[in-house]
Amino acid sequence: MATLTFLGGTGTVTGSKFLIEHDGFRMLVDCGLFQGLKELRLRNWQSPPVVPSEIDAVVLTHAHLDHTGYVPVLARMGFRGAVHATPATCDLSGILLPDSGHIQEEDARYANFKGYSKHRPALPLYTEEEARRSLPLFRPLPFDQTLEVHDGLSVRLYPAGHILGAALVEVRVRARGRPGREQVLLFTGDLGRPGQPILPDPSPLPPCDHLILESTYGERDHPREDAKDRLVALIQETARHGGTLLIPSFAVGRTQTLLYLLRELQEEDRLPRDIPIYVDSPMAIEATQIVLRHPEAQDLEMRARDRNGEDPLGLRGIHLSRSVEESKALNDIRYPAVIISASGMAEGGRILHHLEFKLPDHRTTVLFVGFQAAGTRGRALQDGAKSIKLHGRQVEVRARIETLDGLSAHADRGEILAWLRGAGRKPGAVHLVHGEPNGIRALAGLLKSEIGIEARAAEYLEKVQL
């Protein structure tokens, strides 16, 4: 009997891991890190519920660390199978995973130097070198091609529209000796939004017996305001006060969307060209180059601009801060500026140093452009924290804190409902994941009242017979 076990992404938006077992074969869909609340982060350090050396394959929905960041741990603990993902996801993982290991090493080194960790010594979950050793396991699987990973078990990827290369993962499980009898599972990963820059719209929902559906924004809709209008207004207001607009941004996805919109604003003469824009994240810079190398994962407009020799992401007018010295020099700027830096939830990366320096300055505006999970610094700032802990000390918050939900790469509740209504037929069982409890409960109620679909929250370590 084939089974599906939920090893993560339950009651939280992070830690995506789903185990499919069939005829002695074990495959993970996603292999992500838990982030946010300490009780969740501690799961990253616990012995995994399944022995890594007994896992035969992994297939990834997309490259964000809450879906890929545990792969180096799995490899270190004996996993030797293939990691299947779209070509763009493979390339993005090639920078995200080593960078994650590097940041963990730096954080541990800094904690040991300052002596603020409870652990003696503080250690990284994995190192940059361990992450690099996991990369040869990755195998590119293009969209819309079926791969038989095992007798009776096949995988097919469809565009999800979340970030470059993001996929809906369809898994078909066929019973041995019973031709024609199969179960179809569809994992949304993070479902994207229609009409977004750079990316194709999410593919229609194919017929499936089990839908593993994200619910990050299950209790709310994104504001219908024009994201460009709000962005340019915040830049202008901050500039009038002589301050810096500081944007914590995910290096993959959100940064490129911001660059696309800023380029459009400049072309429309709505953004003064004397306000410098900095991208202070080597990973975001490299991810931007990867976006340009993968037309198969772009929408038609982006492909056309690229073919015509245009500068679709406006890189000719952007300052790219690659070195540590260039990053530190941004502390000395005295004119209005825009600084985009990772990470998006302010949990690591160069953004922490900018926040430490800029949060006490009332002229600063900190603009969040994506979902902030419970337990992250980003959520604390959104919730009005008067101070936050950075590098072992409390930093006063005098800066203005703003949120631009219109740039979210996650479908909201209305967009999820519209996507489901567009399906040829209703899915069988619907398992809600990648959401906090309120979002999951709200979406379950909406699915029943609006579409007549029964949905339930998946539980941690729950096993479902297929």
Backbone hydrogen bonds, N-H to C=O, Kabsch-Sander energy under -0.5 kcal/mol:
donor,donor_aa,acceptor,acceptor_aa,energy
3,T,21,E,-2.1
4,L,464,V,-2.4
5,T,19,L,-2.7
6,F,462,E,-2.4
7,L,5,T,-0.9
7,L,17,K,-2.0
8,G,17,K,-0.9
9,G,14,T,-1.3
11,G,9,G,-0.5
15,G,33,L,-2.2
16,S,66,D,-1.9
18,F,29,V,-1.4
18,F,30,D,-0.5
19,L,5,T,-2.8
20,I,18,F,-0.5
20,I,27,M,-3.3
21,E,3,T,-2.2
22,H,25,F,-2.5
25,F,22,H,-2.2
27,M,20,I,-2.7
28,L,57,A,-2.4
29,V,18,F,-3.1
30,D,28,L,-0.7
30,D,59,V,-2.9
31,C,67,H,-3.1
32,G,16,S,-2.8
33,L,65,L,-2.2
37,L,35,Q,-0.6
37,L,374,A,-0.9
40,L,37,L,-0.9
41,R,37,L,-2.5
42,L,38,K,-2.3
43,R,40,L,-1.5
44,N,40,L,-0.5
44,N,41,R,-1.3
45,W,42,L,-1.2
46,Q,42,L,-0.7
46,Q,43,R,-0.7
53,S,77,M,-0.5
54,E,51,V,-1.9
55,I,52,P,-1.7
56,D,26,R,-2.3
57,A,26,R,-1.3
58,V,82,A,-2.4
59,V,28,L,-2.7
60,L,84,H,-2.6
67,H,64,H,-2.3
68,T,64,H,-1.2
69,G,65,L,-2.4
70,Y,31,C,-2.5
71,V,31,C,-0.7
71,V,68,T,-2.2
74,L,70,Y,-2.4
75,A,71,V,-2.7
76,R,72,P,-2.3
77,M,73,V,-1.8
78,G,75,A,-1.6
79,F,74,L,-2.3
82,A,56,D,-0.7
83,V,137,L,-2.7
84,H,58,V,-3.3
84,H,82,A,-0.6
85,A,139,R,-1.8
90,C,86,T,-2.5
91,D,87,P,-2.2
92,L,88,A,-2.7
93,S,89,T,-2.6
94,G,90,C,-1.4
95,I,91,D,-0.5
95,I,92,L,-1.4
96,L,92,L,-2.7
97,L,93,S,-2.1
99,D,95,I,-1.7
100,S,96,L,-2.4
101,G,97,L,-2.3
102,H,98,P,-2.7
103,I,99,D,-2.8
104,Q,100,S,-2.2
105,E,101,G,-2.2
106,E,102,H,-2.6
107,D,103,I,-2.9
108,A,104,Q,-2.4
109,R,105,E,-2.6
110,Y,106,E,-2.8
111,A,107,D,-2.5
112,N,108,A,-2.3
113,F,109,R,-2.1
114,K,110,Y,-2.6
115,G,111,A,-2.0
116,Y,111,A,-1.0
117,S,111,A,-0.7
131,A,127,T,-2.1
132,R,128,E,-2.3
133,R,129,E,-2.0
134,S,130,E,-0.7
134,S,131,A,-1.1
135,L,131,A,-0.6
135,L,132,R,-0.9
137,L,134,S,-1.4
138,F,135,L,-2.0
139,R,83,V,-3.1
141,L,85,A,-2.9
144,D,157,L,-3.4
145,Q,142,P,-0.9
147,L,155,V,-2.8
149,V,147,L,-1.0
149,V,153,L,-1.3
150,H,153,L,-1.7
153,L,150,H,-2.8
154,S,172,R,-2.1
155,V,147,L,-2.5
156,R,170,E,-2.1
158,Y,168,L,-2.1
160,A,166,A,-2.2
161,G,166,A,-0.6
166,A,163,I,-2.4
167,A,61,T,-2.7
168,L,158,Y,-3.2
169,V,187,F,-2.5
170,E,156,R,-3.0
170,E,168,L,-0.7
171,V,169,V,-0.5
171,V,185,L,-2.9
172,R,154,S,-2.3
173,V,171,V,-0.5
173,V,183,Q,-2.9
174,R,152,G,-3.0
174,R,172,R,-0.5
175,A,181,R,-1.8
178,R,175,A,-1.7
181,R,178,R,-2.0
182,E,180,G,-0.7
183,Q,173,V,-2.7
185,L,171,V,-3.1
185,L,183,Q,-0.5
186,L,210,H,-2.6
187,F,169,V,-2.8
188,T,186,L,-0.6
188,T,212,I,-2.4
191,L,189,G,-0.7
192,G,160,A,-2.4
193,R,161,G,-0.8
196,Q,193,R,-0.7
199,L,197,P,-1.9
203,S,159,P,-2.7
209,D,184,V,-2.2
210,H,184,V,-2.0
211,L,429,A,-2.9
212,I,186,L,-2.8
212,I,210,H,-0.6
213,L,211,L,-0.9
213,L,431,H,-2.3
215,S,433,V,-1.0
215,S,434,H,-0.8
217,Y,411,A,-0.5
218,G,215,S,-2.0
220,R,217,Y,-1.3
227,A,225,E,-0.5
230,R,226,D,-2.1
231,L,227,A,-2.5
232,V,228,K,-2.6
233,A,229,D,-1.9
234,L,230,R,-2.2
235,I,231,L,-2.1
236,Q,232,V,-2.4
237,E,233,A,-2.6
238,T,234,L,-2.4
239,A,235,I,-2.3
240,R,236,Q,-2.0
241,H,237,E,-1.0
241,H,238,T,-0.6
242,G,239,A,-1.7
243,G,238,T,-2.5
245,L,337,A,-2.8
246,L,244,T,-0.8
246,L,365,T,-3.1
247,I,245,L,-0.6
247,I,339,I,-3.1
249,S,247,I,-0.5
249,S,341,S,-2.5
253,G,251,A,-0.6
254,R,252,V,-1.0
255,T,250,F,-1.8
257,T,253,G,-2.0
258,L,254,R,-2.5
259,L,255,T,-2.2
260,Y,256,Q,-2.1
261,L,257,T,-2.3
262,L,258,L,-2.8
263,R,259,L,-2.2
264,E,260,Y,-1.8
265,L,261,L,-2.5
266,Q,262,L,-2.2
267,E,263,R,-2.3
268,E,264,E,-1.9
269,D,266,Q,-1.5
270,R,265,L,-2.7
271,L,265,L,-0.9
275,I,272,P,-1.3
278,Y,338,V,-3.0
279,V,319,H,-2.6
280,D,278,Y,-0.6
280,D,340,I,-2.8
281,S,279,V,-0.9
285,I,281,S,-2.3
286,E,282,P,-2.3
287,A,283,M,-2.9
288,T,284,A,-2.0
289,Q,285,I,-1.5
290,I,286,E,-1.9
291,V,287,A,-2.2
292,L,288,T,-1.5
293,R,289,Q,-0.9
293,R,290,I,-0.6
294,H,290,I,-0.5
294,H,291,V,-1.2
297,A,294,H,-1.5
298,Q,295,P,-1.7
299,D,198,I,-2.6
303,R,299,D,-2.1
304,A,300,L,-2.4
305,R,301,E,-2.3
306,D,302,M,-2.2
307,R,303,R,-2.7
308,N,304,A,-1.9
309,G,306,D,-1.5
310,E,305,R,-2.3
314,G,311,D,-2.1
317,G,314,G,-1.5
318,I,315,L,-1.2
319,H,277,I,-2.9
320,L,318,I,-0.6
321,S,279,V,-2.4
321,S,319,H,-0.7
322,R,320,L,-1.0
327,S,323,S,-1.8
328,K,324,V,-2.7
329,A,325,E,-1.9
330,L,326,E,-0.6
330,L,327,S,-1.2
331,N,328,K,-1.8
332,D,329,A,-1.6
333,I,330,L,-1.0
337,A,243,G,-1.0
338,V,276,P,-2.3
339,I,245,L,-2.6
340,I,278,Y,-2.8
341,S,247,I,-2.2
341,S,339,I,-0.5
342,A,280,D,-0.5
346,A,343,S,-1.4
351,I,342,A,-2.6
352,L,349,G,-1.4
353,H,350,R,-0.8
354,H,350,R,-1.6
355,L,351,I,-2.7
356,E,352,L,-2.3
357,F,353,H,-1.7
358,K,354,H,-2.8
359,L,355,L,-2.7
361,D,358,K,-1.8
362,H,360,P,-0.6
364,T,361,D,-1.7
365,T,244,T,-2.4
366,V,400,R,-3.2
367,L,246,L,-2.5
367,L,365,T,-0.6
368,F,366,V,-0.6
368,F,402,E,-2.8
369,V,248,P,-0.7
373,A,371,F,-0.6
376,T,373,A,-1.8
378,G,345,M,-1.9
380,A,376,T,-2.0
381,L,377,R,-2.5
382,Q,378,G,-2.3
383,D,379,R,-2.3
384,G,381,L,-1.5
385,A,380,A,-2.2
388,I,395,V,-1.9
390,L,388,I,-0.5
390,L,393,R,-3.0
393,R,390,L,-1.4
395,V,388,I,-3.1
397,V,386,K,-3.0
398,R,359,L,-2.6
398,R,396,E,-0.7
399,A,359,L,-1.6
400,R,364,T,-2.6
402,E,366,V,-3.0
402,E,400,R,-0.5
404,L,368,F,-3.2
405,D,403,T,-0.6
407,L,404,L,-1.2
408,S,405,D,-2.2
411,A,191,L,-2.5
413,R,217,Y,-0.9
413,R,220,R,-1.9
416,I,412,D,-2.5
417,L,413,R,-2.3
418,A,414,G,-2.3
419,W,415,E,-2.1
420,L,416,I,-2.2
421,R,417,L,-2.6
422,G,418,A,-1.4
423,A,420,L,-1.6
424,G,205,L,-0.7
428,G,208,C,-1.5
429,A,209,D,-2.9
430,V,454,E,-0.7
431,H,211,L,-3.0
431,H,429,A,-0.5
432,L,430,V,-0.5
432,L,456,R,-2.9
433,V,213,L,-2.8
434,H,9,G,-2.8
435,G,12,T,-0.8
439,G,436,E,-0.6
440,I,436,E,-2.2
441,R,437,P,-2.5
442,A,438,N,-2.3
443,L,439,G,-2.3
444,A,440,I,-2.4
445,G,441,R,-2.0
446,L,442,A,-2.1
447,L,443,L,-2.8
448,K,444,A,-1.6
449,S,445,G,-2.5
450,E,446,L,-3.1
451,I,446,L,-0.6
451,I,447,L,-1.2
452,G,447,L,-0.9
452,G,448,K,-0.5
453,I,447,L,-2.5
454,E,452,G,-0.5
456,R,430,V,-2.0
458,A,432,L,-2.1
461,L,6,F,-3.4
462,E,459,E,-2.2
464,V,4,L,-3.4
466,L,2,A,-3.1
